[in-house]
Amino acid sequence: MDLKNTRTTILNEGDPEQKRAEILDYFHRTFDIDEKLYETLRHDDTFYLRADRLRHPLIFYFGHTATFFINKLTIAKAIDSRINPRFESLFAVGVDEMSWDDLDATHYDWPTRQEVKEYRDKVRELVDGLIRRLPLKLPITWDDPFWAVMMGIEHERIHLETSSVLIRQLPIDQVAQLPFWAICTEAGEPPENRLLQVAGGAVVLGKAADHPLYGWDNEYGRHEATVAGFKASQCLVSNREFLAFVQAGGYGERKWWTEEGWNWREFKGAEHPLFWIKNDGGWKLRTMALEIDLPWNWPVEVNCLEAKAFCAWKAAVAGLPIRLPTEDEWTRLRDVCAIPDQPWWEKAPGNINLEHWSSSCPVDRFRSGDFYDVVGNVWQWTETPIYPFHGFRIHPWYDDFSTPTFDTRHNLIKGGSWISTGNEATRDSRYAFRRHFFQHAGFRYVESTAAVEVHQDQYETDTLTAQYCDAHYGAEHFGVANFPATCAKLCLEAMAGRSKGRALDLGCALGRASFELARGGFQKVTGLDFSTRFFRLAARMQEEGYLRYAFPEEGEILSFHEVGLVDLGLEGGRDRVEFFQADACNLPEKFTGYDLVLAANLIDRLYSPRRFLSTIHERINPGGVLVITSPYTWLEEFTKKEEWLGGYKDAGENVTSLEGLKSALAPRFRMLGEPRDIPFVIRETRRKFQHTIAEMTVWELKGGC
């Protein structure tokens, strides 16, 4: 089995049973390559070293790619039981450094490498069996359980990149060079890097829903543009070419850097590219597992901020309008060079897909038309912050893949690197990282006077999030009081005379109740929501103090709104509120010790409300309070019928949700007072509103529970 030449699976044609065999083979090859990557770590202790303080230690990623399968297959309802709920919570989140990431090492009790390996083996066995027995029909579309399988496979291939970059940052004595990961031995001087003309023309980006390959949600929709003619560097910027910037003192001159770039350079004290090593004998290069003499004709590997600084310096030296290419310009270059796409190429048209080496290679090794390395070798930074195409839809099984990056802070990388496989090696792939992050990434530059368009969506336009922005922070409608504010007010009344140390707002959505509880006297409030569409906005409100959203008034007519904590009198408690993503049915162990838990309109959207109710007492201090609200809108779309608390008949008798709540909670809680109705209104358009009534019940944890 050739692990170094695998292709992503075509999902819309062929014999179903043959396709099943292809997917099974693709799955096992992916798992094998991933595990071979971790074989480069010399010791078990190496798994627990932090190569980058903004990332978890490698033990996290060793577990993460396996737990991802279980978590996504659970959401997709392809499986109905977990393997290890603790692992599937511990290893769930922590890829891109965001304001809500929690990388405090004291919060993590990592299992042993052997325990994680045994878990991975169980996941492999489960997914293998699932692929063998799930009904399969073609085409496989993104609401098919097999899409969740492909999601897990392609996700694991993404992490070949992530983990190999982290391994590259570990101390050299902690890693071993293995034959499978052999590097290129070709080195020398690069050719002069010339600017060559690229004819202008139209570019079309975006996949249709019936595209034959798996794709991430940001790849779908449509974007059309006319690109003006420009010149592009024939080669990627080599180590030799970048050395001139270093020797000219480029890292020490503020004028070449953006404000963001200079702040990063000052913070890091950077004086040269991360993977360069300066010693008395000259320069060396750190590959994944070796230190070698710096190959001057290999591409330089830098972050986006360094690439932009070089371009500013180069523009001044050359007297030309030099910058990074945009996504549209890079696509135009690729199209002009008529490069075949994976999986249809006969042989990789560049140092990509692991078909050649496990390192970079000379910048003039792979030619396409008049240019070199249009794809492969290293990723290429662009000027373009990632944005959604027209018609973009969030995939409901992975709603935090793209949307957190639509913030103008994540720039697209294009073209793939030597370790880019599967979806990453396709024309349509769109991956973006914070500009200060490192990947196996370098750049080429262009000469162009065309303005760079930044698709800066300053207002939230996603329909559902706009509705919740309005429901949490907008005006009241029809005299109905703000629902999350009302919930918080009644919670605070229930806490009269009780300790107000820590509160947990489960299903916090955009966080209004969390801020209200902090204003009401709680010393610390944690808001958790499963949907990144929601909690990322709650985190932004906590960080920046305001949100902007565009609301549909009528058809295509929008109104634009800005709401802020100051205007609502909530600024004072802002520093006592924190937000995280979490699954209420499988909470990480650290979320415990609360005097109050609020679960507002949550239980009828959980896949296992009975599990939630049977374990929530573990999170509450003795004598603490649990507050539940729900309109009891049970739908099999969210909750299997056997998990419903009520709304069904048993032995011919009606069972209400309140009766189900009492039955589930009575062993450990006593109900305080009587249930009460809490109305709420969600505005859909100027003339359409949802008016709903939730029932609130308040429960006290009994002593000794």
Summary of the structure (lengths in Angstrom):
residues: 705
radius of gyration: 26.9
end to end distance: 55.2
largest distance: 86.3
contacts: 2328
relative contact order: 0.09
helix: 34%
strand: 22%
